[in-house]
Amino acid sequence: VLHRTGVEENLFTGERSETEQRSVLGGALRASHLVVDPAQRSLYAGTAAGQIAWWSLDDAEPVEVLDERTSPVTAMALLKGGRTLVVGREDGSIENLFRIRRALSENLTTVRTLGPLGAAVTGLAPSVRDRSFLAVAADGQAALFYATSGRLLWTGQSPVASPTAVSLSPKGDAAMFGGEGQLASLVVD
């Protein structure tokens, strides 16, 4: 169920009006991961069956469902700008997807597959400054990628044994790792 609340204010009179909308998103998908774009116009979902779905939040039915992969989705994030979807999978692979306009339609398209990491991708931390992101795997492997070129910028072991959370600092000069009562950081040069 999608619940949207909107508020409009008349700048001359100060009068405000509120609207509420509830929609049941269509499709038989059982989402394990959800991501909403910064403009709150699109919703992306990943499933344990490996599907990726995209909804326009103006409609209840999915715009597109990708059934190309069978490895379950284990992590999802949008990169800066909200146009690049990064999807981590149980087999350690990481995909970059874009919405590409063709003729009168727009399609979600895999533009690059990165990795793979040595185990299931458990976390993705996008940079707020550029199109880089940090990925961590269940075995503690960490990798910093630049999405535009697909370059691997750094790889190494997480300072936390089995990281369950990861984040890049706003300046992109440090990474934080968390897991089972542990918190640690790494300097990113």
C-alpha positions in Angstrom: 0.0 0.0 0.0 1.3 3.4 -1.0 0.1 6.4 1.0 0.7 9.9 -0.3 -0.2 13.2 1.4 0.1 16.5 -0.4 -0.3 20.0 0.8 -0.9 23.0 -1.4 -0.7 26.6 -0.2 -2.1 29.6 -1.9 0.7 32.2 -1.6 -1.8 35.1 -1.8 -4.3 34.0 0.8 -2.3 31.6 2.8 -5.1 29.0 2.4 -3.9 25.4 2.6 -5.5 22.3 1.2 -4.4 18.8 1.9 -4.9 15.7 -0.3 -4.5 12.0 0.6 -4.1 9.2 -1.8 -3.8 5.5 -1.1 -2.9 3.0 -3.8 -2.3 -0.7 -3.7 0.7 -1.3 -5.9 -0.1 -3.9 -8.5 1.8 -7.0 -9.4 2.4 -10.3 -7.6 5.9 -9.3 -6.4 7.1 -9.9 -2.8 9.6 -7.1 -2.4 12.6 -7.7 -0.1 14.2 -4.3 -0.8 12.6 -0.9 -1.7 14.1 2.4 -2.9 12.3 5.7 -3.6 13.9 8.3 -5.9 14.7 11.7 -4.4 11.9 13.4 -6.4 9.5 10.8 -5.0 8.2 9.9 -8.5 9.6 6.4 -8.8 9.7 3.3 -6.6 12.1 0.4 -7.2 11.8 -3.0 -5.7 14.0 -6.1 -5.6 12.9 -9.6 -4.7 14.3 -12.8 -3.3 13.5 -14.3 -6.7 15.9 -11.9 -8.3 13.3 -9.6 -10.0 13.6 -5.9 -10.1 10.5 -3.8 -10.5 9.9 -0.1 -11.2 6.8 1.9 -10.5 5.9 5.4 -11.5 4.3 6.7 -8.3 1.5 8.2 -10.3 0.3 4.7 -11.2 -0.5 1.6 -9.2 0.8 -0.9 -11.8 4.5 -1.5 -12.3 6.0 0.2 -15.3 8.4 -2.7 -15.8 9.5 -5.9 -14.1 12.9 -7.4 -15.0 13.0 -11.2 -14.6 16.4 -11.6 -16.3 18.4 -12.7 -13.2 17.7 -15.5 -10.8 20.2 -14.6 -8.0 18.2 -12.9 -5.1 18.5 -9.2 -4.6 20.3 -8.5 -1.3 20.9 -4.8 -1.4 19.7 -1.7 -3.4 20.6 2.0 -3.5 20.3 5.0 -5.8 23.4 7.0 -6.6 23.6 10.8 -6.6 21.0 12.3 -8.9 18.6 9.4 -8.4 18.9 8.0 -12.0 21.4 5.2 -11.3 20.0 2.2 -9.5 22.7 -0.1 -7.9 21.6 -3.7 -7.1 23.6 -6.1 -5.1 22.9 -9.8 -5.4 23.4 -13.0 -3.4 26.0 -14.3 -5.9 28.2 -11.2 -5.2 27.4 -9.4 -8.4 26.5 -5.7 -8.5 24.5 -4.2 -11.3 24.1 -0.6 -12.4 20.8 0.1 -14.0 19.5 3.3 -15.8 16.1 4.2 -17.1 16.7 4.7 -20.8 14.2 6.5 -23.1 13.6 4.7 -26.4 11.0 6.2 -28.8 7.9 6.7 -26.7 8.8 4.5 -23.7 11.3 4.3 -21.0 13.0 1.1 -20.0 15.1 0.0 -17.0 18.3 -1.3 -18.5 21.3 -3.0 -17.0 24.3 -1.0 -18.2 27.1 -2.6 -16.3 27.7 -5.6 -14.0 30.5 -5.1 -11.5 32.4 -7.5 -9.1 31.6 -10.1 -8.2 32.4 -9.9 -4.6 33.3 -13.2 -2.8 29.9 -13.5 -1.1 26.4 -12.0 -1.0 26.3 -8.2 -1.2 24.9 -7.1 2.2 25.3 -3.3 2.0 25.6 -0.5 -0.5 26.6 3.0 0.5 26.4 5.7 -2.2 28.5 8.8 -2.1 26.6 12.1 -1.8 29.4 13.9 -3.8 29.8 11.8 -6.9 28.8 8.5 -8.5 31.0 6.3 -6.4 29.7 3.7 -3.9 31.0 1.3 -1.3 29.8 -2.3 -1.4 30.3 -4.9 1.4 29.8 -8.6 1.3 28.7 -11.1 3.9 32.4 -12.4 4.2 33.6 -8.9 5.1 35.0 -8.0 1.7 34.6 -4.3 0.8 35.0 -2.6 -2.5 34.7 1.0 -3.6 33.5 1.5 -7.2 33.0 4.4 -9.5 29.8 3.7 -11.3 30.2 5.9 -14.4 33.3 4.1 -15.6 32.8 0.8 -13.7 36.3 1.2 -12.2 37.2 -0.6 -9.0 38.8 2.1 -6.9 39.7 0.0 -3.8 39.1 -3.4 -2.4 40.0 -4.8 1.0 38.6 -6.4 4.1 36.1 -4.6 6.3 37.4 -3.8 9.8 34.2 -5.4 11.1 34.0 -9.2 10.8 30.5 -9.5 9.3 29.3 -6.0 8.4 25.5 -5.4 8.5 25.7 -1.6 7.9 28.0 0.6 5.8 28.1 4.3 5.1 30.4 6.8 3.4 31.1 10.1 5.1 29.6 13.2 3.3 33.1 14.3 2.1 33.8 10.7 0.9 37.0 10.6 2.9 35.9 7.9 5.4 33.8 4.7 5.5 31.9 3.5 8.5 31.2 -0.2 9.1 28.8 -1.7 11.7 27.9 -5.2 12.8 27.2 -7.2 15.9 28.2 -4.7 18.6 31.0 -3.3 16.5 31.6 0.0 14.8 34.7 0.9 12.9 35.9 3.3 10.3 38.4 3.4 7.4 40.1 6.5 5.9 39.4 6.8 2.1 42.2 8.6 0.3 
